[in-house]
């Protein structure tokens, strides 16, 4: 039968028009900048560039600084000794190389904030359907170690946070789907939830790209190098249909990587900006058709021109804001039925 969870009838507050936020919320953490060496390939500056573009161009998006994820929130996913080593600067040289960042207090703070932003986006998505973390998507982080520019796994911690909060309210554990459309497989996320039927992991990624040893998720679609818009759209449409046949989530966490773009330095696929818009629209339409809230993270993006990467991320947020507005307006006119959310 596969790993299928039934939609639950008691999941907390009703999604009602009285609860709809007027503006879509987006959470940022770019004030916390990693002190990286000259020539480091991680595009740290894209985060403040993105926030500035959102602030200047998207007045219907409400910006807020990301909260800090606590040790207890992180510990629902990560090993206590790993959290301690990160917090105290006790990561050894090998661990730091695997993460790709030298340890610094700023690394710790930014990593906690990035997780906190995804938790906050999940909460905000309950009141309008869509919310955004302007960073996040740290899907290579495993329970006991980081990797690939990922210290803590924000999507995994957020999913577990929502489930823990429901259990604390005396409700059943809500099923969550993580849709990972970064060009690299979400290996850490897949490993974390491999034996957890309450979280479904879907990854559409380059088959010959990092990580070169893949984990097994619930649904992995590996694409050959050079795949373009039409092939990608067809693969994604089929994957979404398969996921919803096998699993009935009440929340989506969407990793909207910019790195499938044709001009991404680390991508190896060949999507256009327009093709990435089609990708986002497919996910948002699937969510809207099922009245599912969506928390969106930016994930990877390493374009040769950083402004193109920022354009792609901004496009995702614009499309989410349009979907948010449509849901808000439909609730205002009583055309959307009340449904149960986390």
ChimeraX attribute file (.defattr): number of C-alpha atoms within 10 A of each C-alpha:
attribute: neighborCount
match mode: 1-to-1
recipient: residues
	/A:1	4
	/A:2	9
	/A:3	15
	/A:4	18
	/A:5	19
	/A:6	13
	/A:7	14
	/A:8	17
	/A:9	12
	/A:10	16
	/A:11	21
	/A:12	16
	/A:13	13
	/A:14	16
	/A:15	22
	/A:16	19
	/A:17	20
	/A:18	10
	/A:19	14
	/A:20	21
	/A:21	18
	/A:22	15
	/A:23	19
	/A:24	28
	/A:25	23
	/A:26	28
	/A:27	27
	/A:28	25
	/A:29	27
	/A:30	22
	/A:31	12
	/A:32	17
	/A:33	15
	/A:34	21
	/A:35	14
	/A:36	16
	/A:37	9
	/A:38	6
	/A:39	6
	/A:40	10
	/A:41	11
	/A:42	15
	/A:43	13
	/A:44	14
	/A:45	13
	/A:46	20
	/A:47	20
	/A:48	19
	/A:49	17
	/A:50	23
	/A:51	21
	/A:52	12
	/A:53	14
	/A:54	21
	/A:55	14
	/A:56	9
	/A:57	12
	/A:58	14
	/A:59	11
	/A:60	17
	/A:61	21
	/A:62	16
	/A:63	19
	/A:64	14
	/A:65	17
	/A:66	26
	/A:67	18
	/A:68	19
	/A:69	22
	/A:70	12
	/A:71	14
	/A:72	11
	/A:73	19
	/A:74	24
	/A:75	16
	/A:76	17
	/A:77	23
	/A:78	23
	/A:79	14
	/A:80	15
	/A:81	13
	/A:82	18
	/A:83	21
	/A:84	13
	/A:85	13
	/A:86	23
	/A:87	18
	/A:88	12
	/A:89	14
	/A:90	15
	/A:91	18
	/A:92	11
	/A:93	11
	/A:94	9
	/A:95	17
	/A:96	19
	/A:97	16
	/A:98	15
	/A:99	19
	/A:100	19
	/A:101	21
	/A:102	16
	/A:103	23
	/A:104	15
	/A:105	15
	/A:106	14
	/A:107	21
	/A:108	20
	/A:109	17
	/A:110	21
	/A:111	26
	/A:112	25
	/A:113	26
	/A:114	33
	/A:115	32
	/A:116	28
	/A:117	32
	/A:118	35
	/A:119	29
	/A:120	25
	/A:121	28
	/A:122	29
	/A:123	20
	/A:124	23
	/A:125	28
	/A:126	25
	/A:127	26
	/A:128	28
	/A:129	32
	/A:130	33
	/A:131	33
	/A:132	31
	/A:133	31
	/A:134	31
	/A:135	32
	/A:136	29
	/A:137	32
	/A:138	29
	/A:139	29
	/A:140	26
	/A:141	26
	/A:142	24
	/A:143	23
	/A:144	16
	/A:145	24
	/A:146	25
	/A:147	22
	/A:148	17
	/A:149	18
	/A:150	23
	/A:151	31
	/A:152	32
	/A:153	30
	/A:154	30
	/A:155	30
	/A:156	31
	/A:157	23
	/A:158	28
	/A:159	25
	/A:160	23
	/A:161	20
	/A:162	20
	/A:163	21
	/A:164	18
	/A:165	16
	/A:166	18
	/A:167	14
	/A:168	11
	/A:169	10
	/A:170	12
	/A:171	17
	/A:172	18
	/A:173	20
	/A:174	29
	/A:175	24
	/A:176	26
	/A:177	23
	/A:178	24
	/A:179	24
	/A:180	26
	/A:181	28
	/A:182	25
	/A:183	29
	/A:184	30
	/A:185	30
	/A:186	33
	/A:187	23
	/A:188	27
	/A:189	32
	/A:190	28
	/A:191	19
	/A:192	21
	/A:193	18
	/A:194	16
	/A:195	12
	/A:196	11
	/A:197	16
	/A:198	21
	/A:199	29
	/A:200	27
	/A:201	25
	/A:202	26
	/A:203	27
	/A:204	23
	/A:205	26
	/A:206	24
	/A:207	20
	/A:208	15
	/A:209	20
	/A:210	18
	/A:211	17
	/A:212	12
	/A:213	11
	/A:214	18
	/A:215	16
	/A:216	17
	/A:217	22
	/A:218	19
	/A:219	18
	/A:220	20
	/A:221	16
	/A:222	17
	/A:223	20
	/A:224	12
	/A:225	15
	/A:226	15
	/A:227	16
	/A:228	17
	/A:229	23
	/A:230	12
	/A:231	12
	/A:232	22
	/A:233	17
	/A:234	11
	/A:235	15
	/A:236	20
	/A:237	14
	/A:238	12
	/A:239	19
	/A:240	17
	/A:241	11
	/A:242	13
	/A:243	20
	/A:244	14
	/A:245	11
	/A:246	18
	/A:247	22
	/A:248	21
	/A:249	24
	/A:250	24
	/A:251	26
	/A:252	27
	/A:253	28
	/A:254	25
	/A:255	26
	/A:256	28
	/A:257	25
	/A:258	28
	/A:259	27
	/A:260	35
	/A:261	28
	/A:262	20
	/A:263	19
	/A:264	23
	/A:265	15
	/A:266	19
	/A:267	26
	/A:268	24
	/A:269	24
	/A:270	19
	/A:271	26
	/A:272	16
	/A:273	19
	/A:274	13
	/A:275	18
	/A:276	25
	/A:277	18
	/A:278	18
	/A:279	21
	/A:280	20
	/A:281	16
	/A:282	16
	/A:283	20
	/A:284	25
	/A:285	13
	/A:286	16
	/A:287	19
	/A:288	18
	/A:289	8
	/A:290	14
	/A:291	20
	/A:292	22
	/A:293	29
	/A:294	30
	/A:295	29
	/A:296	29
	/A:297	31
	/A:298	26
	/A:299	25
	/A:300	29
	/A:301	27
	/A:302	23
	/A:303	22
	/A:304	12
	/A:305	11
	/A:306	16
	/A:307	13
	/A:308	18
	/A:309	25
	/A:310	24
	/A:311	16
	/A:312	26
	/A:313	27
	/A:314	21
	/A:315	17
	/A:316	25
	/A:317	28
	/A:318	18
	/A:319	16
	/A:320	25
	/A:321	22
	/A:322	15
	/A:323	21
	/A:324	30
	/A:325	20
	/A:326	15
	/A:327	20
	/A:328	24
	/A:329	17
	/A:330	14
	/A:331	20
	/A:332	14
	/A:333	9
	/A:334	12
	/A:335	10
	/A:336	16
	/A:337	12
	/A:338	13
	/A:339	15
	/A:340	19
	/A:341	22
	/A:342	26
